[in-house]
Amino acid sequence: MNDHESFDPIGAPELPHDDFRCGLVALAGRPNVGKSTLLNALVGFRLSIVSPRPQTTRHRILGIATSEAGQILYVDTPGLHRGAKRAMNRSLNRAARSAISEVELIVQVIEAGRWTDEDQTLYDALVEQKVPRLLAINKVDLTKDKSAMLPFVSELMAKHSFDDIYYVSALKEKGLKGLEEGILKRLPVQPPVYGEDEVTDRSERFLAAEMVREQLMLRLDQELPYATTVEIEQFHERPDGMAEIHAVVWVERDGQKAIVIGQGGAQLKAIGSSARRNMERVFERKVFLKLWVKVREGWVDDESMLKKFGYE
């Protein structure tokens, strides 16, 4: 990972040992089942932003986990959006379906004790892919009556086809080793694609925008976070080693702009301060962050603006 560009795969490496495995693995699930928390736990790096709101993930994010046994390239996908009336929702659905179509294995993530219509819709889409499918039942730490899980899982497996089931708690980092082993043994024997110290193909510029957007998701009420996006206008290194970042928060209406700024600029200052602290932890250096708020009416339904903001 560097300041401005995505990492390029290294050229034609040798196989570290005869059984070294490597491949793309999609983490798929309906919104808010904990895919991003699971990705961060599996990679050991706070890569994907997390909030209690559904539809937090908007981009295809690659997380790279390298061990002696192999290299797993995890793809965190946006949740599939039912209805998809707006251009943004359709874009996210395209990103999710595209990511699912190019992997060697799929992990469907669900909440312990819950199988919803959205889970079923996603399952139906996954069945079309002729690759191994694993089921990761997340948030098992929140299930007080563990015995109730048995009939739930039995009924689920009677109606659905998965190669294996894993019980995990992404938040508590429980059950992850078994899931990783189950993934690795189903991946092809092939050399690593990325260097062993790489954790993502995304740039710091991208991560900076996501960390600002995370604070918008956490601090703004109701539907307002979904009318916002973040664009990094400048990202450069100062001579003293500090990263200077200029970012624009885009909203759809003037009233939304006033809310994001807050009385006397207090809300925007709080958003910027929290995002800057997170950037300094992740980037491991001091950060100067400057935020602006601008209005672009209807950007969520504007395909050209979505492309400008990095939604492909």
N, C-alpha and C positions, 0 to 999 in steps of 0.2 A: 504494500500500500504506500503510495506517495501523495504529494500535495495536490496534484492537478490531474493526473492521468490514471486510468485503470491499469492494473497489472497485466502484462502480457504473459501467457504461458511460456515456460522455458522450453527450449527446443530439444526434442528427441532424447530424453533422459534414459538411463539404463534401468532395468528392473533391480531394485535394491536386494531382493532375494526371490527365490523361486515361487513363493506363494504370496507375493505382495499384490494387494488388490486396490483398485481405484475405480470410482465411478460417480455419476451424478445421481443424487437422491432427492426427490421432491418431498418436502414436508407440506402436506395438504390438509385442509380442514376448514370448517365453516368459521366465520369471523368470531374471534374472542375465545377460542378453545385453548390458547396458550402456545401457538406455533412459534411466535417470536421468542418467547421466554425459553422454549425448548431449544431453538436454534442457538441462542446465546449460551445456554448450559452445555450443549454438545460441542460447541466450538471453543468454549472457555474464554469468550471475549464478548463485551457488550456491543454487539454489531447491529442488531435489529431493535428499533425503538419499541417500547412497551407502554401501553396505557390500558385502563380498564374498559375503554370504549371499543366497540366493534369497529371493524374496517380501519384499524390503525395502519396496517401494512398496505402500502400503495405501490410498491415496486418489487420486482424480482430481485432478491438479495442472495448472493452466494456466500456461504460460510465454509471455510476450508478447515478440516480437522485431520491432521497428519499424525500417525503413530507408527510404531515399528511394523505393525501388521498391514497398514495400508493408508490410503488417503481418501476420505469421504468428502465429496463436494455437495454440501447440503444446499438446496434451493428453497428459501422461504418464499412462499407464493401469497399474493393477496387472496383472501377468501372469495369464493364465487358469490356474486351478488344476484339474488333473485329479482326478477323484474327488469333491472338494468335500464331504467328510463333515461338516465342522463349519460352524456358522452363519457364522463369520468368513470361511471360504473361499467360501461361497455369496454373501456380501455383496460380496467382492472381485470375484467373477465377474460379478455384476450391474453393479458399477461399471464394469468393463472393457467389457462388452457395451453398456452404455448410452452410454459415451463414443464407442465406435466407430460407433454408429448415428446420431450427430448431426453428423458432420464432412463436410467437402468433399473430403478426401483422406486416405489412410492410408499411413503408412510402416511397413512391417514390418521390424523390426530382427532380424538373426540374427548369429551368430558366424561369422567367416571359417572356411570348411572344414567347417562342421557344419550339418546339417539333421536335426532330431530328430523323434520322433513328436509332441512338444509343438508344434514349429514347424508341423507339418502340421495339427494340430488347430486352431491359430490361423488358419492360412491358409484352412482350410475355412470358418471363421466369417467371415473377411474377404471371401471371394468373394461372400457373400450381400449385401454392401453394394455398390450400383451407383455407386461413385465410383472415381476413379483410385487405383491402388495402386502404390507405389514400393517397391523392395527396397533396404535399406541394409545392406550387409555390413560389420559393425563388427569392430574388433580386427584389422584387416589388418596392423598393425604387429607383431603377434605371429606372423605367418605367415612362417617362414624361407624356404620354397620357394614363391616367388610363382607359378612355372609350374604348380604343382599346383592353383592356383585355377581355371585355365581349364577343365579337364574337370569340376570340381565345378560351376562356374557353368553350363556347357553342359548338363549333365544336369539341373540344377535348372530351367533355363528351358525345357527340352524338356517338362517335366511340369507347369509352373506358369506362370500368366499375370501378368506385371508390366508396367507401362507403361515402366519404366526401372530400371536398376541403378546404385547408387552405392557406391563403396568408401570407407569412412571409418575413422578412428580417433578416437573421441570423446575418449579420454584424451589423445592428442597433438594434438587439434584439427586433424586432417588431412582434407581432402576435404569440408569442411563448406560451402564456398562453392558448389561444384557442386551439392550437395544442396539448398541454399537456393534456388538459381536454378531447379532443376528443380521445386521445390515452388511457387514464386511464379508461374511461367508457367502453372500448372494451376489456380490459384485465380481466383475471379471478380473482375472489376473492380468494386470498391465501396469506400466510405470506410472509414477505420479505425474500430474499435469502442472502442479505449482511447486514452488520452493517450500521447504519444510517450515519456514518461519512465516509464510503468508497465511493470513486469516480471512481475506476477502479479495475479490477483484474490484471492489468499489474504492473510489478515491476518498481522501479526507474531505474534499470539497463536497461530495455527495453526503458523507456522514455528518458534516457540519449542518447542512440543510435539514437533515432528518432530526438532528438533536434540537434544532429550533422548533421544528414542527411537533416534536414530542411534547414540548412545553405548552404549545398551543392546545394540544389534545388534553393535557392534564389540567390546564388552568381556565379554559373557556367553557361556558355552559352550553348545554343542549346541542343544537345543530351547527353552531358557529364554527367549530373546528373543521367541519367538512366543507365549509366555504372558503377555507384558507389553504394556501400552499406557500412554499418558501423557495426563493431563487437566490443563489449566491452570485453576486455581481463582481466581487473581487475576493481573491484568496492569494495572499503573497507573504513571503517571509521577510521580516524586517532584518536589518543588519545585526540586531542584538539577538536574533533567533526567535523572537516572538512571532506568532502567526497573526496577521491582520486580516480580518474577515468582515466584509460588508454584505449584508443580507437584506432582501426585501420580503416582507410578508404581504402576499397578495390576498385581497378580499374582493367580494362581489359588489358591496354597497358602501356608501359613505357612513351609514349607521354602524356597520360592522367595523369600519376603521376606527371610529370613536371608541368602541368597546375594547378593541385590541390595545389601543393606546392607553385607555383608562384615564381616570381623573388625574390631571397634572402629569401624565405620562407614567403613572405608577405601575400599571399592568405591563406595559411594554418593557419597562426597566426590570421588573421581576422575571419576565420571560427571558430577557437577555442575560441576566445574571445567572440564572439556573442553567441555561444552555451553555454559557461560557465555562462554568465550572465543570460541566460534563465533558466539554471539548478538551479542557486542560487535562482531565484524568485520562481520556482516551488517546489524545495526541502526545501526551507526556511533555508538554511545554506550555509556556504562557500564551494566552490568547487575548487579543484585542478584538472585541465584537461590536460592530455598529449595526443597528437595526432601523429600517424604515418600514412604514406601512403604506401601500398604494392600492388603489381601486382599479379593478378591471371587470366591468359588468359582464356577467355571464361566462366567465372564463371556464367554469366547470362544464359548459356545453360547447365550448369552442375547440374544435379538433386542432387547429393551428397553435392555440395557446397551450393546450395540453402537451403538444410535441415540444414547444419551447421550454416548458417546465420539466421535461424529461419523462413524460408519461408516454411510453411507446406501446 
